[in-house]
Amino acid sequence: MLLALLLPQSYADYESFRAAIERLSKSDTVSASTIAKSPGGRDVVLLTLGTGKVHEKPAIFVVGGVHGPHLVGSEVALRLARLIAEKGGALLERNTFYIVPRPNPDANEAYFRKVRLERSGNDRRTDDDRDGEIGEDPPDDLNGDGWITMMRVEDDTGGWKAHPDEPRVLVPADPKKNERGRWRLLVEGRDDDGDGEFNEDGSGGVSFNRNFPFRYPYFAVGAGPNQVSEPESRAVADFAYSHPNIAAVFTFTPEDNLFHPWKPNGDSDRASIPWAIRSEDSPFLEWIAERYREIHEGKDSPAPPAGEGSFSEWAYFHFGRWSFAARGWWIPNGAEPVSAFRWLAQEKIDGFVEWTEVKHPDFPDRKVEVGGFKPFVLLNPPAKELDPLAEKHLTFLEKLAGWMPRVRVSELRVEDLGGGVRRVTAAVVNDGYLPTASRMGEMTGDPHPLQLKLDVPKGVRLTTGSLRTTVERLAGNGGRAERSWLVAGGGGKITVLVWSPSVGADSKSTELK
């Protein structure tokens, strides 16, 4: 049976998603393991795809669904696992793929609840407004339609006005342009605790994508009590650090750096704690991002949100790996709300709740209407697009695997210096596009450096040098380094081995005569 038949043909709730993983793991090249339990009791599952000694091959780590409402990331990541398993062959001969398709299962599950509300936090109970009580003022489904949308309150001092071309869409009023707002815009709900604030302490939880150490947003809603405080984020970070063969990380997230590549900053380059991509790494991200855009055939991806505490930034700035992040899908020109509204109508997608008046106990003398875009529709495509999106991202990952560094021992020569002494010289070359480590990786010191080892036969002794040494970062497309040793004594086979867990290995032998 084709693996394609093993996956749900629509967005899958936790039980369906977990069952699809179990079926997929029956493939000869796929294994599944649970690396954490969420506060809601849901498994965080790791898929390992490969052949032979999978943990000794350079690996690409794919993580989907880091932002709770971004279900497309989880769905495409799972479909990628299926496609990679079907592809097999040369793709898995050299590389391993680690995939955590749904690291934030509690937040993802909000899509499937009776009343749908976008949330990024897990099921941990948190006191978001820090008043000593938990969950006392959540959003409320005032019109009973099963969606938590927005409510607009008529107010001459409000900051929102109707768009001139589409009055059902609200946009900020700009006082500098002599514009005056007519509406106050709030999340649908009541002031349940009577403190004058609306929906400030609701579903709570800690967001996987705000819980990582780089640019951690202390005290922010969803950030958690401290960095990697949650079982999900801690398990993913622990897994990454315990697998030095990971060469690159690919994340599905709104914090896209492929349509919007990170920009270098000279001050950051000189800082002891950088906050921007290193200038020497930037051209590689730019070039790979351009290839991604060619595959994706898009030009209008929305600007990414700030990545404070995000997984994809941590993967580069702290974990020290090449980190690529993709939104994966977006509404064409969707950064403009009117464009999104029109696209939904064009595609006959029921994604907007018409504004309807409600009696609101907190605004007895004002007009209050409930409506707006439905949760999830601006972030996630129709289910029919999930398989084609997975195909496009498979094409990208295949190319990315081909751009990884590849080292080989290009030369091994022996010179007789007389008196039984010989000079052994080895040259190693990087045939891949990417350098053997990023400059950020060199700075963090986490990726293992290239190592060069000389094996000599019994009776041969080393007179200068060390049998094992490190090799500096090699540039891509022919970056080269040489090492020499002096040996004395008898004959036999001498071997040079070069390797790094995230780069791979090669060796060459010759006879000492």
Sequence and secondary structure as in RCSB ss.txt:
>XXXX:A:sequence
MLLALLLPQSYADYESFRAAIERLSKSDTVSASTIAKSPGGRDVVLLTLGTGKVHEKPAIFVVGGVHGPHLVGSE
VALRLARLIAEKGGALLERNTFYIVPRPNPDANEAYFRKVRLERSGNDRRTDDDRDGEIGEDPPDDLNGDGWITM
MRVEDDTGGWKAHPDEPRVLVPADPKKNERGRWRLLVEGRDDDGDGEFNEDGSGGVSFNRNFPFRYPYFAVGAGP
NQVSEPESRAVADFAYSHPNIAAVFTFTPEDNLFHPWKPNGDSDRASIPWAIRSEDSPFLEWIAERYREIHEGKD
SPAPPAGEGSFSEWAYFHFGRWSFAARGWWIPNGAEPVSAFRWLAQEKIDGFVEWTEVKHPDFPDRKVEVGGFKP
FVLLNPPAKELDPLAEKHLTFLEKLAGWMPRVRVSELRVEDLGGGVRRVTAAVVNDGYLPTASRMGEMTGDPHPL
QLKLDVPKGVRLTTGSLRTTVERLAGNGGRAERSWLVAGGGGKITVLVWSPSVGADSKSTELK
>XXXX:A:secstr
  GGGGS SS   HHHHHHHHHHHTTSTTEEEEEEEE TTS EEEEEEE SSSGGGS EEEEE   STT HHHHH
HHHHHHHHHHHH HHHHHH EEEEES S HHHHGGGGSSSB    B S    TT SS SSSB    TT SSB  E
EEEE TT SEEE SS TTSEEE  GGGT    EEEEES   TTSSS SSSBSS   BGGG SSTT  TT TTS S
STT SHHHHHHHHHHHT TTEEEEEEESSS SSSS     HHHHHSSS  S  TTTHHHHHHHHHHHHHHHT S 
       TT HHHHHHHTS SEEEEE     TTTTSHHHHHHHHHHTT   EEEEEEE  TT TTS EEEEEE T
TTTT   GGGHHHHHHHHHHHHHHHHHHS  EEEEEEEEEEEETTEEEEEEEEEE SSS SS HHHHHH  S  E
EEEEE  TTEEEEES SEEEE    TTTEEEEEEEEEEE  EEEEEEEEETTTEEEEEEEEE 
